[in-house]
Amino acid sequence: MAATVLAASLVACAFVQSYPLVLTLLVVGFVLNPAPNAGFMTYVMLITPDALQGRVQSALMTCVLAMSPLAPAAGGLFTEWWGGEPTLVVLGALTFVVASLMLVGPLRRMPLLADVAPADAATAGSV
């Protein structure tokens, strides 16, 4: 749901000419994002054995943070090539596609956190 709200707010920003309204749309779009991130990170920590926590977190954060310097460059290039409004519509549409894939993909079938046994607790009984 958070990605869908973000996608809608990005597309809406393309058609708004008021700076305060654009800021409001972006705040509404991004305010829900920490919740799914926290759930995903908790799930990763639960299913990862304690001995591998550092490696898994390092690999995950390297992939996530590698996008940070690329996003402004890509956004600038797209804005230069297409203009601001089309760029926001395209990025909003891409965000909506990703949100749709999350709703029908394997992330949707991920078990509830309450149903997931911690990795070390699951392997402790088999030793």
Salt bridges, closest charged atoms under 4 A:
none
